[in-house]
Amino acid sequence: MIGKMILTVVLAAVIGYLLGSINSAITVVRLLKHEDVRKVGSGNAGLTNTLRCYGKFCALLTLIGDLSKGVIAVLLTRDLLAHFLIGGEPQSYYFIGYVAGLFAILGHVFPLYYGFKGGKGVLVGVSVFLVLDWRVFCILIGIFAVILLISRYVSLASIIATGCAPFVTVISQYIRWENFPLWQMALHFVLTAIMASIIIWMHRSNIQRLRAGTENKFGKKKAKAE
C-alpha cells in the first residue's frame, strides 16, 4: 500500500509538471502571430500580457488552454490514476489532486519545453481549484472580483486571492467534512500554501510596481516592447 501511494505521488507530480509545462500563451502567439510573447509587453507568458499585446482572440485561446491543463492534471491523477492504484475511499487519495495541481503550477512557471521561463501560474491555479474544490474556487473568485473592481489591478487581485487560498481551503474543509482526516487537511493547507507562495513570488515585479504606483490597470492597453 505504501509503495502504491509513493508511486501515485511520483506519477502525479510528473504528469502535473509535464502538462503544466505546455504554455498556452507561448504556443498560441507563436502559431498565430509568429512571435514570442515573452519578448513583448511585460515579458510575461500569461493571459494578461497576451490580451494587452495580441487581442481578445489570442487571449481566449490562452485562457482555454491554461484552464484545461490544470483540470486535466487533477482529474487524470486523482480520479483515474489514484483510484486504480490506491483504491478504497476517495478520502484516502484526495490529496493526490493537490500534488498534481502544485506541479502543474510549477510546470507553468518553469516549463520544461521553454527554457524554464513561463507565466505566473494564476490561470493554472484557478483551474486546479475549480476541480479540487468548487466551493473554495467560488470564494476565491469572489475575492478576486471584489479587489479587481475596487482597485482595477489584476495583479493585486490575483495576489490577495492567492494569499487567501490556503486559509479558505482548510476552513471550508473543516466546516464541511466532519470525518475527513485531519492529516489530509493539514497536507492540503501546506500544498496550497506552497502553490500560493510560488504564484505570489512570481508577482514580485508587480508588487514593486504597485508600491511605485506604476502598475498597469485593467483595461489599459500596454504597448509592445521594441
C-alpha positions in Angstrom: 0.0 0.0 0.0 2.8 2.4 0.9 4.6 1.5 -2.3 1.5 2.3 -4.4 1.0 5.5 -2.6 4.6 6.7 -3.3 4.3 5.6 -6.9 1.0 7.5 -7.3 2.5 10.7 -5.8 5.5 10.5 -8.1 3.4 9.9 -11.2 1.0 12.7 -10.2 4.0 15.1 -9.9 5.4 14.0 -13.3 2.1 14.2 -15.1 1.2 17.5 -13.5 4.6 19.0 -14.3 4.6 17.8 -18.0 1.0 19.1 -18.6 1.8 22.4 -16.8 4.9 22.9 -19.0 2.6 23.3 -22.0 2.4 27.1 -22.0 -0.7 28.2 -23.9 0.3 31.8 -24.3 3.6 31.0 -25.9 2.1 28.3 -28.1 -0.9 30.4 -29.3 1.2 33.6 -30.1 3.9 31.6 -31.8 1.4 29.8 -34.0 -0.9 32.7 -34.8 1.5 35.7 -34.7 4.9 34.1 -35.2 6.2 36.0 -32.3 7.4 35.3 -28.7 5.0 36.7 -26.1 7.9 36.8 -23.6 9.6 39.5 -25.8 6.7 42.0 -25.8 4.8 44.0 -23.2 5.6 42.9 -19.7 7.5 39.9 -20.9 5.2 37.6 -19.0 3.9 34.5 -20.8 0.4 34.7 -19.4 -3.2 35.8 -20.2 -2.9 39.5 -19.3 0.1 40.2 -21.4 -1.4 38.2 -24.3 -4.6 40.2 -24.1 -2.8 43.6 -24.0 -0.4 42.8 -26.8 -2.3 40.5 -29.1 -6.0 41.0 -28.5 -9.1 39.0 -27.4 -8.9 36.0 -29.7 -5.3 35.0 -28.7 -6.3 35.7 -25.1 -9.3 33.4 -25.3 -7.3 30.6 -26.7 -4.7 31.1 -24.0 -7.5 31.1 -21.3 -8.9 27.8 -22.6 -5.5 26.1 -22.9 -4.3 27.1 -19.4 -7.6 26.2 -17.7 -7.7 22.9 -19.5 -4.3 21.7 -18.4 -4.9 22.2 -14.7 -8.3 20.4 -14.9 -6.8 17.5 -16.8 -3.8 17.2 -14.4 -6.1 16.9 -11.4 -8.8 14.7 -12.9 -6.3 12.4 -14.6 -4.2 11.8 -11.5 -6.8 11.9 -8.7 -9.9 10.4 -10.3 -8.2 7.9 -12.5 -4.6 7.1 -11.6 -5.1 7.2 -7.8 -8.4 5.5 -7.9 -7.0 2.4 -9.7 -3.6 2.3 -8.0 -4.6 3.1 -4.4 -8.4 2.3 -4.4 -10.5 2.4 -1.3 -12.5 5.5 -0.2 -11.8 8.8 -2.0 -10.6 10.3 1.3 -7.5 8.0 1.1 -6.2 9.6 -2.2 -7.9 13.1 -2.3 -4.5 14.8 -1.7 -3.2 13.4 -5.0 -5.1 16.2 -6.8 -3.2 18.8 -4.7 0.1 17.2 -5.6 -0.8 17.2 -9.3 -2.1 20.8 -9.1 1.1 22.0 -7.4 3.3 20.5 -10.1 1.1 21.8 -12.8 1.7 25.3 -11.5 5.4 24.6 -11.3 5.4 23.4 -14.8 3.6 26.5 -16.0 6.0 28.8 -14.1 9.2 26.8 -15.0 8.2 25.0 -18.2 10.4 22.1 -19.4 9.7 22.9 -23.1 10.5 26.7 -23.0 13.8 27.0 -21.2 12.1 27.1 -17.7 10.7 30.6 -18.4 6.9 30.7 -18.3 4.0 32.5 -16.8 2.9 33.4 -13.3 0.6 30.4 -12.6 -2.6 32.3 -11.9 -4.8 30.6 -14.6 -3.5 27.2 -13.8 -4.1 27.8 -10.1 -7.7 28.8 -11.0 -8.3 25.6 -13.0 -6.8 23.5 -10.2 -9.1 24.9 -7.6 -12.0 24.6 -9.9 -11.7 20.8 -9.8 -10.2 20.4 -6.3 -13.0 22.2 -4.5 -15.5 24.3 -6.4 -16.7 26.0 -3.2 -13.2 27.3 -2.5 -12.9 28.3 -6.1 -16.1 30.4 -5.9 -14.9 32.1 -2.8 -11.5 32.9 -4.3 -13.1 34.2 -7.5 -15.3 36.4 -5.4 -12.4 37.8 -3.5 -10.5 38.4 -6.8 -13.6 40.1 -8.4 -14.1 42.5 -5.4 -10.4 43.5 -5.3 -10.3 44.0 -9.1 -13.5 46.1 -9.0 -12.1 48.3 -6.3 -8.5 48.7 -7.5 -8.6 47.7 -11.2 -5.3 46.0 -10.7 -5.3 42.4 -12.0 -2.0 41.7 -10.2 -3.2 42.9 -6.8 -6.5 41.0 -7.1 -4.5 37.8 -8.0 -2.1 38.2 -5.2 -4.7 38.8 -2.5 -7.0 36.0 -3.7 -4.0 33.6 -3.9 -2.8 34.5 -0.4 -6.3 33.7 0.9 -6.3 30.2 -0.8 -4.7 28.1 2.0 -6.9 29.6 4.7 -10.1 29.4 2.7 -9.3 25.8 1.8 -8.7 24.5 5.3 -11.6 26.5 6.9 -14.0 25.2 4.2 -13.0 21.6 4.5 -13.1 21.7 8.3 -16.6 23.1 8.3 -18.0 20.7 5.6 -16.1 17.4 6.2 -16.5 16.3 9.8 -15.0 12.9 9.3 -12.2 13.9 6.9 -8.7 13.0 8.2 -7.0 16.0 9.9 -3.7 15.0 8.4 -5.1 15.4 4.9 -6.5 18.8 5.8 -3.1 19.8 7.1 -1.4 18.4 4.0 -3.9 20.3 1.8 -3.1 23.5 3.6 0.7 23.0 3.2 0.4 22.1 -0.5 -2.0 25.1 -1.2 0.4 27.4 0.7 3.3 26.3 -1.5 1.1 26.9 -4.6 0.2 30.4 -3.3 3.8 31.2 -2.4 5.0 30.3 -5.9 2.4 32.5 -7.6 2.9 35.4 -5.2 6.7 35.2 -5.7 6.2 35.3 -9.5 4.3 38.6 -8.9 7.3 40.2 -7.2 7.8 42.7 -10.1 4.1 43.6 -9.9 4.4 44.2 -6.2 7.3 46.6 -6.8 5.3 48.5 -9.5 2.3 48.6 -7.2 4.4 50.2 -4.5 5.8 52.6 -7.0 2.4 53.4 -8.5 3.4 52.4 -12.0 1.5 49.1 -12.3 -0.8 49.0 -15.4 -4.5 49.0 -14.6 -7.0 46.6 -16.1 -8.5 47.8 -19.4 -5.5 49.9 -20.2 -3.5 48.6 -23.2 0.2 48.3 -22.9 2.3 48.9 -25.9 4.6 46.2 -27.3 8.2 46.5 -26.2 10.6 47.4 -29.0 
